[in-house]
Amino acid sequence: MSEILNQLQEVKLAAQAQTEASQAQTTEVANKMGHIDQTLQQAKQSFDAWKEETKAEDIQGQGRYVTELFVDGDKDTFYPVCFKMHSGEETTIQIYREYSWNSKKNTSEDIDRPSDFNDTHVAAALVVLKGQDYPWSGNANYLRTVVNRQRYRQCVAKVGFYAWCEAQKRDSDGPDSMYNKSKVGYEARTRSGFMLRGGKLRYQIFSNRPIKFYLYQTDGEEIYSRSGRENVTWLSKTVSLAEAEAGDSKNNVPLTYTSYDNAQLAPSSLEAMQSRDK
């Protein structure tokens, strides 16, 4: 009988030892899993921070930057948007509007709220621009309209390498110059631009490089000014629907700035600027 008891005791001790070993192993596995989870969390946080801080140019990639604009104001008035392109590689800009945005069926209170047109097919647009730099730059600067497709209602107008604006003297007591004669037209030497229709309409602007697009919803806002001998300031200027042509005719570059045998040479930037200033 005592021998049986001894055997049972040994079995009991062996079971306890196995249980303790299993518990230790479970604790070890749990600790390792906790360490793995912590490492993964740290790696995710590091990657998220890298995504926030890294630009497409930093990794020699193509960027896609989105600017959302909402144009209030009068539904038959176009409001200027001005921008300055980068030098170096070509800049691509897409002005996009989905036809059903701001339709009368929408009930939201945000940028997709109903427009003043009270329609289901409000206005659709895809306008694609390509260019480099700004008019007063010494680089191979230009702006070209590649696509201009609009449906139901015109909502994009007056695309210009020189933004549409009003030119005035910056300092009334300062010098006169060829730039500060009081006039309205495609005049801004340091900004390009286009116009968007008002009436509570939503637009998206896509670009392959980071660009700031400035929307002006009143006349007389300063776009840019230059002191010294130029002594000029360029002010925002809205236009009516009747004045909203597609854009500056000087943007129509027939040869895309390439030249082959017997082909017409594209004008130089200097010649184009001299022609503009006459």
Accessible surface in RSA format (square Angstrom, percent):
REM  Atomic radii and reference values for relative SASA: ProtOr
REM  Chains: A
REM  Algorithm: Lee & Richards
REM  Probe-radius: 1.40
REM  Slices: 20
REM RES _ NUM      All-atoms   Total-Side   Main-Chain    Non-polar    All polar
REM                ABS   REL    ABS   REL    ABS   REL    ABS   REL    ABS   REL
RES MET A   1   169.41  87.7 128.37  85.0  41.05  97.7 108.36  92.1  61.06  80.9
RES SER A   2    79.31  67.0  75.37 100.6   3.94   9.1  43.52  92.7  35.79  50.1
RES GLU A   3   117.72  67.6 115.51  87.4   2.21   5.3  41.78  80.8  75.94  62.0
RES ILE A   4    96.37  54.8  96.37  71.8   0.00   0.0  96.37  69.4   0.00   0.0
RES LEU A   5    99.15  55.2  94.56  67.6   4.59  11.5  94.81  66.6   4.34  11.7
RES ASN A   6    89.84  62.0  88.01  85.1   1.82   4.4  18.54  44.6  71.30  68.9
RES GLN A   7    94.32  52.7  93.28  68.2   1.04   2.5  28.93  61.6  65.40  49.6
RES LEU A   8   107.03  59.6 102.67  73.4   4.37  11.0 102.99  72.3   4.04  10.9
RES GLN A   9    88.72  49.6  86.45  63.2   2.27   5.4  35.29  75.1  53.43  40.5
RES GLU A  10   113.39  65.1 107.65  81.4   5.73  13.7  38.86  75.2  74.53  60.8
RES VAL A  11    97.67  64.3  94.80  85.8   2.87   6.9  97.48  84.7   0.19   0.5
RES LYS A  12   114.84  56.0 109.42  67.1   5.42  12.9  59.72  53.8  55.11  58.7
RES LEU A  13    95.34  53.1  90.87  65.0   4.46  11.2  91.17  64.0   4.16  11.2
RES ALA A  14    62.18  57.2  49.63  76.6  12.55  28.6  57.54  81.0   4.64  12.3
RES ALA A  15    51.73  47.6  46.11  71.2   5.62  12.8  50.46  71.1   1.26   3.3
RES GLN A  16    82.72  46.3  79.22  57.9   3.50   8.3  33.24  70.8  49.48  37.5
RES ALA A  17    58.51  53.8  50.26  77.6   8.25  18.8  53.38  75.2   5.13  13.6
RES GLN A  18   134.08  75.0 127.12  92.9   6.96  16.6  41.11  87.5  92.97  70.5
RES THR A  19    70.98  50.5  66.50  67.4   4.48  10.7  44.77  60.1  26.21  39.6
RES GLU A  20   113.99  65.4 108.83  82.3   5.15  12.3  38.28  74.0  75.71  61.8
RES ALA A  21    62.51  57.5  49.53  76.4  12.99  29.5  57.58  81.1   4.93  13.1
RES SER A  22    60.43  51.1  56.14  74.9   4.29   9.9  25.34  54.0  35.09  49.2
RES GLN A  23   109.52  61.2 105.89  77.4   3.62   8.6  39.80  84.7  69.72  52.9
RES ALA A  24    62.92  57.8  50.02  77.2  12.89  29.3  58.03  81.7   4.89  12.9
RES GLN A  25   119.15  66.6 116.36  85.0   2.79   6.6  27.18  57.9  91.97  69.8
RES THR A  26    87.43  62.2  82.62  83.8   4.81  11.5  65.05  87.4  22.38  33.8
RES THR A  27    78.38  55.7  74.66  75.7   3.72   8.9  52.65  70.7  25.72  38.9
RES GLU A  28    90.72  52.1  87.12  65.9   3.60   8.6  31.96  61.8  58.77  48.0
RES VAL A  29    79.22  52.1  78.70  71.3   0.51   1.2  79.22  68.8   0.00   0.0
RES ALA A  30    59.08  54.3  44.63  68.9  14.45  32.9  51.03  71.9   8.05  21.3
RES ASN A  31    98.41  67.9  86.07  83.2  12.35  29.7  29.69  71.4  68.73  66.4
RES LYS A  32   122.01  59.5 118.98  73.0   3.03   7.2  75.33  67.8  46.68  49.7
RES MET A  33    99.59  51.6  99.59  65.9   0.00   0.0  76.59  65.1  23.00  30.5
RES GLY A  34    37.23  45.9   0.00   N/A  37.23  45.9  31.30  85.9   5.92  13.3
RES HIS A  35   121.58  66.4 117.01  81.3   4.57  11.7  80.84  83.3  40.74  47.4
RES ILE A  36    84.68  48.2  83.33  62.1   1.35   3.2  84.68  61.0   0.00   0.0
RES ASP A  37    83.25  58.3  77.31  76.9   5.94  14.0  29.01  68.3  54.24  54.1
RES GLN A  38   104.90  58.7  98.20  71.8   6.70  16.0  32.36  68.9  72.54  55.0
RES THR A  39    66.26  47.1  65.49  66.4   0.77   1.8  58.92  79.1   7.34  11.1
RES LEU A  40   113.90  63.4 110.03  78.7   3.87   9.7 110.28  77.5   3.61   9.7
RES GLN A  41    92.93  52.0  90.49  66.1   2.44   5.8  34.84  74.2  58.09  44.1
RES GLN A  42   100.55  56.2  95.19  69.6   5.36  12.8  35.01  74.5  65.54  49.7
RES ALA A  43    57.50  52.9  44.66  68.9  12.84  29.2  52.94  74.6   4.56  12.1
RES LYS A  44   122.51  59.8 115.67  71.0   6.84  16.3  88.89  80.0  33.62  35.8
RES GLN A  45   103.60  57.9  96.14  70.3   7.46  17.8  35.70  76.0  67.90  51.5
RES SER A  46    74.12  62.6  62.95  84.0  11.17  25.7  32.58  69.4  41.54  58.2
RES PHE A  47   108.84  54.5 104.45  64.7   4.40  11.4 108.49  65.8   0.36   1.0
RES ASP A  48    47.79  33.5  47.06  46.8   0.74   1.7  25.67  60.4  22.12  22.1
RES ALA A  49    46.77  43.0  39.24  60.6   7.53  17.1  46.06  64.9   0.71   1.9
RES TRP A  50   119.02  47.8 115.38  55.8   3.64   8.6  96.85  51.6  22.17  36.0
RES LYS A  51   112.73  55.0  93.39  57.3  19.34  46.1  47.67  42.9  65.06  69.3
RES GLU A  52   153.05  87.9 120.66  91.3  32.39  77.1  41.50  80.3 111.55  91.1
RES GLU A  53   136.60  78.4 110.87  83.9  25.73  61.3  47.29  91.5  89.31  72.9
RES THR A  54    33.82  24.1  13.84  14.0  19.98  47.6   9.65  13.0  24.17  36.5
RES LYS A  55   118.81  58.0 114.07  70.0   4.74  11.3  64.94  58.5  53.87  57.4
RES ALA A  56    20.56  18.9  11.38  17.6   9.18  20.9  15.69  22.1   4.87  12.9
RES GLU A  57    80.35  46.1  62.38  47.2  17.97  42.8  49.02  94.8  31.33  25.6
RES ASP A  58    96.78  67.8  60.93  60.6  35.85  84.8  25.22  59.4  71.56  71.4
RES ILE A  59   104.56  59.5  78.36  58.4  26.20  63.2  85.77  61.8  18.79  51.0
RES GLN A  60   174.33  97.5 136.56  99.8  37.77  89.9  48.82 103.9 125.50  95.2
RES GLY A  61    36.65  45.2   0.00   N/A  36.65  45.2  23.14  63.5  13.52  30.3
RES GLN A  62   139.97  78.3 106.32  77.7  33.66  80.1  54.47 115.9  85.50  64.8
RES GLY A  63    11.41  14.1   0.00   N/A  11.41  14.1   4.76  13.1   6.65  14.9
RES ARG A  64   172.40  72.4 143.42  73.1  28.98  69.0  62.06  84.8 110.34  66.9
RES TYR A  65    60.22  28.1  57.35  32.6   2.87   7.5  58.27  43.8   1.95   2.4
RES VAL A  66    73.79  48.6  38.84  35.2  34.95  84.2  38.86  33.8  34.93  94.7
RES THR A  67    36.32  25.8  33.03  33.5   3.30   7.9  22.77  30.6  13.56  20.5
RES GLU A  68    68.55  39.4  42.81  32.4  25.73  61.3  28.98  56.0  39.57  32.3
RES LEU A  69    18.76  10.4  17.06  12.2   1.70   4.3  18.76  13.2   0.00   0.0
RES PHE A  70    38.82  19.4  23.98  14.9  14.84  38.6  23.98  14.5  14.84  42.5
RES VAL A  71     0.00   0.0   0.00   0.0   0.00   0.0   0.00   0.0   0.00   0.0
RES ASP A  72    56.22  39.4  56.22  56.0   0.00   0.0  17.41  41.0  38.81  38.7
RES GLY A  73    33.94  41.9   0.00   N/A  33.94  41.9  25.37  69.6   8.57  19.2
RES ASP A  74    77.50  54.3  66.66  66.4  10.84  25.6  31.67  74.5  45.83  45.7
RES LYS A  75    77.83  38.0  76.46  46.9   1.36   3.2  44.64  40.2  33.19  35.4
RES ASP A  76    54.73  38.3  52.40  52.2   2.33   5.5  16.87  39.7  37.86  37.8
RES THR A  77    25.55  18.2  25.55  25.9   0.00   0.0   9.91  13.3  15.64  23.6
RES PHE A  78     0.00   0.0   0.00   0.0   0.00   0.0   0.00   0.0   0.00   0.0
RES TYR A  79    14.63   6.8  14.63   8.3   0.00   0.0   5.87   4.4   8.76  10.8
RES PRO A  80     3.02   2.2   3.02   2.8   0.00   0.0   3.02   2.5   0.00   0.0
RES VAL A  81     0.26   0.2   0.00   0.0   0.26   0.6   0.00   0.0   0.26   0.7
RES CYS A  82     1.05   0.8   1.05   1.2   0.00   0.0   0.73   1.9   0.32   0.3
RES PHE A  83     0.66   0.3   0.00   0.0   0.66   1.7   0.66   0.4   0.00   0.0
RES LYS A  84    95.48  46.6  82.87  50.8  12.60  30.0  36.17  32.6  59.31  63.2
RES MET A  85     3.56   1.8   0.40   0.3   3.16   7.5   0.07   0.1   3.49   4.6
RES HIS A  86    63.32  34.6  57.66  40.1   5.66  14.5  42.42  43.7  20.90  24.3
RES SER A  87    55.25  46.7  44.05  58.8  11.20  25.8   7.00  14.9  48.25  67.6
RES GLY A  88    55.16  68.0   0.00   N/A  55.16  68.0  39.60 108.7  15.56  34.8
RES GLU A  89   137.79  79.1 127.38  96.4  10.41  24.8  53.54 103.6  84.26  68.8
RES GLU A  90    77.55  44.5  63.89  48.3  13.67  32.5  26.42  51.1  51.13  41.7
RES THR A  91     0.32   0.2   0.00   0.0   0.32   0.8   0.00   0.0   0.32   0.5
RES THR A  92    25.80  18.3  24.99  25.3   0.81   1.9  17.88  24.0   7.92  12.0
RES ILE A  93     0.54   0.3   0.54   0.4   0.00   0.0   0.54   0.4   0.00   0.0
RES GLN A  94    68.73  38.4  68.73  50.2   0.00   0.0   2.01   4.3  66.71  50.6
RES ILE A  95     0.17   0.1   0.17   0.1   0.00   0.0   0.17   0.1   0.00   0.0
RES TYR A  96    71.66  33.5  71.61  40.7   0.04   0.1  46.63  35.0  25.03  30.9
RES ARG A  97     1.50   0.6   0.00   0.0   1.50   3.6   0.00   0.0   1.50   0.9
RES GLU A  98    64.28  36.9  61.57  46.6   2.71   6.5  13.47  26.0  50.81  41.5
RES TYR A  99    89.63  41.8  88.45  50.3   1.18   3.1  45.95  34.5  43.67  53.8
RES SER A 100    34.08  28.8  31.73  42.3   2.35   5.4  19.30  41.1  14.78  20.7
RES TRP A 101    24.34   9.8  24.11  11.7   0.23   0.5  14.17   7.6  10.17  16.5
RES ASN A 102     0.52   0.4   0.00   0.0   0.52   1.2   0.00   0.0   0.52   0.5
RES SER A 103     5.55   4.7   5.55   7.4   0.00   0.0   0.84   1.8   4.71   6.6
RES LYS A 104   112.77  55.0  88.37  54.2  24.40  58.1  38.80  34.9  73.97  78.8
RES LYS A 105   157.03  76.6 131.27  80.5  25.76  61.3  83.65  75.3  73.38  78.2
RES ASN A 106    36.30  25.0  28.75  27.8   7.55  18.2   7.68  18.5  28.62  27.7
RES THR A 107   125.02  88.9 100.07 101.4  24.96  59.5  72.41  97.3  52.61  79.5
RES SER A 108    45.81  38.7  33.01  44.1  12.80  29.5  42.64  90.8   3.17   4.4
RES GLU A 109   152.51  87.6 131.03  99.1  21.48  51.1  64.23 124.2  88.28  72.1
RES ASP A 110    82.75  58.0  73.11  72.8   9.64  22.8  41.65  98.0  41.10  41.0
RES ILE A 111    60.78  34.6  60.64  45.2   0.14   0.3  60.64  43.7   0.14   0.4
RES ASP A 112    33.58  23.5  33.58  33.4   0.00   0.0   8.38  19.7  25.20  25.1
RES ARG A 113    65.44  27.5  65.44  33.4   0.00   0.0  19.37  26.5  46.07  27.9
RES PRO A 114    51.06  37.2  44.92  40.9   6.14  22.3  44.92  37.1   6.14  38.2
RES SER A 115    13.23  11.2   0.26   0.4  12.97  29.9   0.00   0.0  13.23  18.5
RES ASP A 116    61.98  43.4  40.20  40.0  21.78  51.5  18.10  42.6  43.88  43.8
RES PHE A 117    21.34  10.7   5.74   3.6  15.60  40.6   9.07   5.5  12.27  35.1
RES ASN A 118   110.39  76.1  96.09  92.9  14.29  34.4  27.26  65.6  83.13  80.4
RES ASP A 119    45.29  31.7  44.69  44.5   0.61   1.4   4.31  10.1  40.98  40.9
RES THR A 120    35.90  25.5  34.25  34.7   1.66   3.9  19.11  25.7  16.79  25.4
RES HIS A 121    77.92  42.6  76.83  53.4   1.09   2.8  49.17  50.7  28.75  33.4
RES VAL A 122     0.02   0.0   0.02   0.0   0.00   0.0   0.02   0.0   0.00   0.0
RES ALA A 123     0.63   0.6   0.63   1.0   0.00   0.0   0.63   0.9   0.00   0.0
RES ALA A 124    18.82  17.3  18.61  28.7   0.21   0.5  18.70  26.3   0.12   0.3
RES ALA A 125     5.13   4.7   0.06   0.1   5.08  11.5   2.65   3.7   2.49   6.6
RES LEU A 126    67.28  37.5  66.59  47.6   0.69   1.7  66.59  46.8   0.69   1.8
RES VAL A 127     0.00   0.0   0.00   0.0   0.00   0.0   0.00   0.0   0.00   0.0
RES VAL A 128    18.36  12.1  18.36  16.6   0.00   0.0  18.36  16.0   0.00   0.0
RES LEU A 129     0.28   0.2   0.11   0.1   0.17   0.4   0.22   0.2   0.06   0.2
RES LYS A 130    65.03  31.7  64.60  39.6   0.43   1.0  39.86  35.9  25.17  26.8
RES GLY A 131     0.05   0.1   0.00   N/A   0.05   0.1   0.00   0.0   0.05   0.1
RES GLN A 132    20.05  11.2  20.05  14.7   0.00   0.0   2.10   4.5  17.95  13.6
RES ASP A 133     7.97   5.6   7.88   7.8   0.09   0.2   0.00   0.0   7.97   8.0
RES TYR A 134    48.83  22.8  48.83  27.8   0.00   0.0  11.45   8.6  37.38  46.1
RES PRO A 135     0.43   0.3   0.00   0.0   0.43   1.6   0.00   0.0   0.43   2.7
RES TRP A 136    49.68  19.9  24.64  11.9  25.04  58.8  21.23  11.3  28.45  46.2
RES SER A 137    14.92  12.6   4.77   6.4  10.15  23.4   6.45  13.7   8.47  11.9
RES GLY A 138    88.45 109.1   0.00   N/A  88.45 109.1  43.98 120.7  44.48  99.6
RES ASN A 139    71.86  49.6  64.19  62.0   7.67  18.5  10.64  25.6  61.22  59.2
RES ALA A 140    80.07  73.6  61.86  95.5  18.21  41.4  72.18 101.6   7.89  20.9
RES ASN A 141    11.30   7.8   2.79   2.7   8.52  20.5   0.00   0.0  11.30  10.9
RES TYR A 142    37.41  17.5  35.54  20.2   1.87   4.9  28.15  21.2   9.26  11.4
RES LEU A 143     3.39   1.9   0.23   0.2   3.16   7.9   0.23   0.2   3.16   8.5
RES ARG A 144    61.55  25.8  61.55  31.4   0.00   0.0   4.16   5.7  57.39  34.8
RES THR A 145    42.18  30.0  22.96  23.3  19.23  45.8  18.64  25.0  23.54  35.6
RES VAL A 146    64.74  42.6  36.57  33.1  28.17  67.9  39.04  33.9  25.70  69.7
RES VAL A 147    57.95  38.1  53.00  48.0   4.95  11.9  57.95  50.4   0.00   0.0
RES ASN A 148    63.56  43.8  27.63  26.7  35.93  86.5  17.03  41.0  46.53  45.0
RES ARG A 149   145.15  60.9 143.71  73.3   1.44   3.4  54.88  75.0  90.27  54.7
RES GLN A 150    40.56  22.7  18.23  13.3  22.33  53.2  12.09  25.7  28.47  21.6
RES ARG A 151   117.83  49.5 111.46  56.8   6.37  15.2  24.07  32.9  93.77  56.8
RES TYR A 152   102.82  48.0  52.97  30.1  49.84 129.7  51.30  38.5  51.52  63.5
RES ARG A 153    63.97  26.9  54.93  28.0   9.04  21.5  20.88  28.5  43.10  26.1
RES GLN A 154    56.52  31.6  46.69  34.1   9.82  23.4  24.77  52.7  31.74  24.1
RES CYS A 155     0.01   0.0   0.01   0.0   0.00   0.0   0.01   0.0   0.00   0.0
RES VAL A 156     0.75   0.5   0.43   0.4   0.32   0.8   0.43   0.4   0.32   0.9
RES ALA A 157     0.24   0.2   0.00   0.0   0.24   0.5   0.24   0.3   0.00   0.0
RES LYS A 158     5.05   2.5   4.08   2.5   0.98   2.3   0.00   0.0   5.05   5.4
RES VAL A 159     2.09   1.4   2.09   1.9   0.00   0.0   2.09   1.8   0.00   0.0
RES GLY A 160     0.02   0.0   0.00   N/A   0.02   0.0   0.00   0.0   0.02   0.0
RES PHE A 161    22.55  11.3  22.55  14.0   0.00   0.0  22.55  13.7   0.00   0.0
RES TYR A 162    14.15   6.6  14.15   8.1   0.00   0.0   8.03   6.0   6.12   7.5
RES ALA A 163     1.07   1.0   0.99   1.5   0.08   0.2   1.07   1.5   0.00   0.0
RES TRP A 164    40.31  16.2  37.29  18.0   3.02   7.1  37.24  19.9   3.07   5.0
RES CYS A 165     0.00   0.0   0.00   0.0   0.00   0.0   0.00   0.0   0.00   0.0
RES GLU A 166    34.51  19.8  34.51  26.1   0.00   0.0   0.79   1.5  33.72  27.5
RES ALA A 167     0.06   0.1   0.06   0.1   0.00   0.0   0.06   0.1   0.00   0.0
RES GLN A 168    63.47  35.5  63.13  46.1   0.35   0.8   9.44  20.1  54.03  41.0
RES LYS A 169    66.93  32.7  50.10  30.7  16.82  40.1  34.81  31.3  32.12  34.2
RES ARG A 170   127.70  53.6  98.60  50.3  29.11  69.3  13.83  18.9 113.87  69.0
RES ASP A 171    70.97  49.7  66.58  66.3   4.39  10.4  22.68  53.4  48.29  48.2
RES SER A 172    93.41  78.9  72.12  96.3  21.29  49.0  47.55 101.3  45.86  64.2
RES ASP A 173   137.17  96.1 100.89 100.4  36.28  85.8  33.54  78.9 103.63 103.4
RES GLY A 174    17.97  22.2   0.00   N/A  17.97  22.2  10.43  28.6   7.54  16.9
RES PRO A 175    74.86  54.6  62.46  56.9  12.41  45.1  74.20  61.3   0.66   4.1
RES ASP A 176   115.12  80.6  89.06  88.6  26.07  61.6  34.59  81.4  80.54  80.3
RES SER A 177    22.26  18.8   8.99  12.0  13.27  30.6  20.63  43.9   1.63   2.3
RES MET A 178    97.93  50.7  84.32  55.8  13.60  32.4  83.48  71.0  14.45  19.1
RES TYR A 179    38.53  18.0  36.00  20.5   2.53   6.6  13.05   9.8  25.48  31.4
RES ASN A 180     5.21   3.6   2.28   2.2   2.93   7.1   0.00   0.0   5.21   5.0
RES LYS A 181   122.81  59.9 115.64  71.0   7.17  17.1  98.69  88.8  24.12  25.7
RES SER A 182    92.67  78.3  61.41  82.0  31.25  72.0  38.35  81.7  54.32  76.1
RES LYS A 183    83.28  40.6  73.51  45.1   9.77  23.3  48.28  43.5  35.00  37.3
RES VAL A 184    67.29  44.3  39.01  35.3  28.28  68.2  39.01  33.9  28.28  76.7
RES GLY A 185     9.22  11.4   0.00   N/A   9.22  11.4   9.22  25.3   0.00   0.0
RES TYR A 186    24.87  11.6  20.23  11.5   4.64  12.1  20.23  15.2   4.64   5.7
RES GLU A 187    22.22  12.8  22.22  16.8   0.00   0.0   0.23   0.4  21.99  18.0
RES ALA A 188     0.00   0.0   0.00   0.0   0.00   0.0   0.00   0.0   0.00   0.0
RES ARG A 189     6.34   2.7   6.34   3.2   0.00   0.0   0.09   0.1   6.24   3.8
RES THR A 190     3.81   2.7   3.81   3.9   0.00   0.0   3.77   5.1   0.04   0.1
RES ARG A 191    41.73  17.5  41.73  21.3   0.00   0.0   0.69   0.9  41.04  24.9
RES SER A 192     0.40   0.3   0.36   0.5   0.04   0.1   0.00   0.0   0.40   0.6
RES GLY A 193     1.86   2.3   0.00   N/A   1.86   2.3   1.86   5.1   0.00   0.0
RES PHE A 194     2.71   1.4   0.00   0.0   2.71   7.1   0.46   0.3   2.25   6.4
RES MET A 195     1.53   0.8   1.53   1.0   0.00   0.0   1.53   1.3   0.00   0.0
RES LEU A 196     0.00   0.0   0.00   0.0   0.00   0.0   0.00   0.0   0.00   0.0
RES ARG A 197    13.70   5.8  13.70   7.0   0.00   0.0   0.43   0.6  13.28   8.0
RES GLY A 198     0.00   0.0   0.00   N/A   0.00   0.0   0.00   0.0   0.00   0.0
RES GLY A 199     0.00   0.0   0.00   N/A   0.00   0.0   0.00   0.0   0.00   0.0
RES LYS A 200    60.79  29.7  60.79  37.3   0.00   0.0  33.91  30.5  26.88  28.6
RES LEU A 201     0.50   0.3   0.50   0.4   0.00   0.0   0.50   0.4   0.00   0.0
RES ARG A 202    40.57  17.0  40.57  20.7   0.00   0.0   0.00   0.0  40.57  24.6
RES TYR A 203     0.06   0.0   0.06   0.0   0.00   0.0   0.06   0.0   0.00   0.0
RES GLN A 204    31.28  17.5  31.28  22.9   0.00   0.0   0.00   0.0  31.28  23.7
RES ILE A 205     0.34   0.2   0.00   0.0   0.34   0.8   0.00   0.0   0.34   0.9
RES PHE A 206    31.20  15.6  30.80  19.1   0.40   1.0  30.81  18.7   0.39   1.1
RES SER A 207     6.70   5.7   1.97   2.6   4.73  10.9   3.90   8.3   2.79   3.9
RES ASN A 208    25.25  17.4  17.00  16.4   8.25  19.9   8.02  19.3  17.23  16.7
RES ARG A 209    46.05  19.3  46.00  23.4   0.05   0.1   8.62  11.8  37.43  22.7
RES PRO A 210    46.47  33.9  38.63  35.2   7.84  28.5  40.86  33.7   5.61  34.9
RES ILE A 211    19.25  11.0   0.48   0.4  18.77  45.3   5.80   4.2  13.45  36.5
RES LYS A 212   153.34  74.8 142.40  87.4  10.94  26.1  91.53  82.4  61.81  65.8
RES PHE A 213    17.80   8.9   0.53   0.3  17.27  44.9   0.53   0.3  17.27  49.4
RES TYR A 214   104.26  48.7 101.03  57.5   3.23   8.4  79.58  59.8  24.68  30.4
RES LEU A 215    45.91  25.6  18.12  13.0  27.79  69.8  18.12  12.7  27.79  74.8
RES TYR A 216    23.05  10.8  23.05  13.1   0.00   0.0  13.42  10.1   9.63  11.9
RES GLN A 217    58.99  33.0  45.05  32.9  13.95  33.2  25.72  54.7  33.27  25.2
RES THR A 218    81.66  58.1  76.80  77.9   4.86  11.6  72.58  97.5   9.08  13.7
RES ASP A 219    77.87  54.5  52.85  52.6  25.03  59.2  25.18  59.3  52.70  52.6
RES GLY A 220    42.65  52.6   0.00   N/A  42.65  52.6  20.70  56.8  21.95  49.2
RES GLU A 221    66.32  38.1  59.73  45.2   6.59  15.7  29.36  56.8  36.96  30.2
RES GLU A 222   106.61  61.2  83.63  63.3  22.99  54.7  23.80  46.0  82.81  67.6
RES ILE A 223    15.59   8.9   0.62   0.5  14.98  36.1   0.62   0.4  14.98  40.6
RES TYR A 224    71.44  33.4  68.36  38.9   3.08   8.0  35.92  27.0  35.52  43.8
RES SER A 225    23.81  20.1   9.85  13.1  13.95  32.1   0.11   0.2  23.70  33.2
RES ARG A 226    78.91  33.1  77.21  39.4   1.70   4.0  27.59  37.7  51.32  31.1
RES SER A 227    62.48  52.8  55.49  74.1   6.99  16.1  20.08  42.8  42.40  59.4
RES GLY A 228    52.47  64.7   0.00   N/A  52.47  64.7  42.79 117.4   9.68  21.7
RES ARG A 229   198.17  83.2 186.15  94.9  12.03  28.6  73.03  99.8 125.14  75.8
RES GLU A 230    24.63  14.1  24.18  18.3   0.45   1.1   1.47   2.8  23.17  18.9
RES ASN A 231     4.08   2.8   4.08   3.9   0.00   0.0   1.11   2.7   2.97   2.9
RES VAL A 232     0.00   0.0   0.00   0.0   0.00   0.0   0.00   0.0   0.00   0.0
RES THR A 233    13.79   9.8  13.79  14.0   0.00   0.0  13.10  17.6   0.69   1.0
RES TRP A 234     0.98   0.4   0.98   0.5   0.00   0.0   0.12   0.1   0.86   1.4
RES LEU A 235    27.14  15.1  27.14  19.4   0.00   0.0  27.14  19.1   0.00   0.0
RES SER A 236     0.07   0.1   0.00   0.0   0.07   0.2   0.00   0.0   0.07   0.1
RES LYS A 237    63.88  31.2  63.88  39.2   0.00   0.0  22.57  20.3  41.31  44.0
RES THR A 238    27.05  19.2  18.35  18.6   8.70  20.7   3.06   4.1  23.98  36.3
RES VAL A 239     6.48   4.3   2.75   2.5   3.73   9.0   6.48   5.6   0.00   0.0
RES SER A 240    49.44  41.8  45.60  60.9   3.85   8.9  40.29  85.8   9.16  12.8
RES LEU A 241    70.39  39.2  62.30  44.6   8.08  20.3  62.30  43.8   8.08  21.8
RES ALA A 242   103.95  95.6  57.96  89.4  46.00 104.6  70.04  98.6  33.91  89.8
RES GLU A 243    95.48  54.8  85.36  64.6  10.12  24.1  39.18  75.8  56.30  46.0
RES ALA A 244     7.72   7.1   0.00   0.0   7.72  17.6   0.89   1.3   6.83  18.1
RES GLU A 245    76.03  43.7  64.04  48.4  11.99  28.6  56.89 110.0  19.14  15.6
RES ALA A 246    59.47  54.7  51.50  79.5   7.97  18.1  52.19  73.5   7.28  19.3
RES GLY A 247    22.27  27.5   0.00   N/A  22.27  27.5   7.34  20.1  14.94  33.5
RES ASP A 248    10.78   7.5   7.26   7.2   3.52   8.3   0.72   1.7  10.05  10.0
RES SER A 249    84.08  71.0  69.98  93.4  14.09  32.5  46.07  98.1  38.01  53.3
RES LYS A 250   114.77  56.0  86.91  53.3  27.86  66.3  49.82  44.8  64.95  69.2
RES ASN A 251     6.40   4.4   5.13   5.0   1.27   3.1   3.34   8.0   3.06   3.0
RES ASN A 252   113.01  77.9  91.38  88.3  21.63  52.1  33.63  80.9  79.37  76.7
RES VAL A 253    15.58  10.3  10.38   9.4   5.21  12.5  12.14  10.5   3.44   9.3
RES PRO A 254   108.16  78.8  73.22  66.7  34.94 127.0  85.38  70.5  22.78 141.6
RES LEU A 255    50.82  28.3  45.11  32.3   5.71  14.3  48.63  34.2   2.19   5.9
RES THR A 256    73.23  52.1  65.11  66.0   8.12  19.3  48.48  65.1  24.75  37.4
RES TYR A 257    96.79  45.2  71.22  40.5  25.57  66.5  51.10  38.4  45.70  56.3
RES THR A 258    69.28  49.3  59.70  60.5   9.58  22.8  54.30  72.9  14.98  22.6
RES SER A 259    59.82  50.5  32.62  43.5  27.20  62.7  24.58  52.3  35.24  49.4
RES TYR A 260   168.06  78.5 152.38  86.7  15.68  40.8 123.43  92.8  44.64  55.0
RES ASP A 261   136.05  95.3 112.76 112.2  23.29  55.1  34.23  80.6 101.83 101.6
RES ASN A 262   163.94 113.1 110.87 107.1  53.07 127.8  40.53  97.6 123.40 119.3
RES ALA A 263    37.12  34.1  16.20  25.0  20.93  47.6  23.89  33.6  13.23  35.1
RES GLN A 264   130.54  73.0 113.92  83.3  16.62  39.6  45.86  97.6  84.68  64.2
RES LEU A 265   129.68  72.2 115.93  82.9  13.75  34.6 115.93  81.4  13.75  37.0
RES ALA A 266    32.61  30.0  10.41  16.1  22.19  50.5  12.76  18.0  19.84  52.6
RES PRO A 267    72.71  53.0  62.13  56.6  10.57  38.4  67.84  56.0   4.86  30.2
RES SER A 268    55.12  46.6  43.09  57.5  12.04  27.7  50.06 106.6   5.06   7.1
RES SER A 269    46.01  38.9  32.05  42.8  13.96  32.2  27.30  58.1  18.71  26.2
RES LEU A 270   116.03  64.6 110.93  79.4   5.09  12.8 113.69  79.8   2.34   6.3
RES GLU A 271   100.79  57.9  95.82  72.5   4.96  11.8  36.19  70.0  64.60  52.7
RES ALA A 272    44.19  40.6  36.81  56.8   7.39  16.8  42.55  59.9   1.65   4.4
RES MET A 273    35.68  18.5  35.30  23.4   0.38   0.9  15.80  13.4  19.88  26.3
RES GLN A 274    94.32  52.7  89.27  65.2   5.05  12.0  31.28  66.6  63.04  47.8
RES SER A 275    62.26  52.6  50.64  67.6  11.62  26.8  22.05  46.9  40.21  56.3
RES ARG A 276    38.69  16.2  21.15  10.8  17.54  41.8  10.96  15.0  27.73  16.8
RES ASP A 277    39.92  28.0  13.42  13.4  26.50  62.7  12.22  28.8  27.70  27.6
RES LYS A 278   207.71 101.3 140.20  86.0  67.52 160.8 119.50 107.6  88.21  94.0
END  Absolute sums over single chains surface
CHAIN  1 A    16480.7      13718.9       2761.8       8679.3       7801.5
END  Absolute sums over all chains
TOTAL         16480.7      13718.9       2761.8       8679.3       7801.5
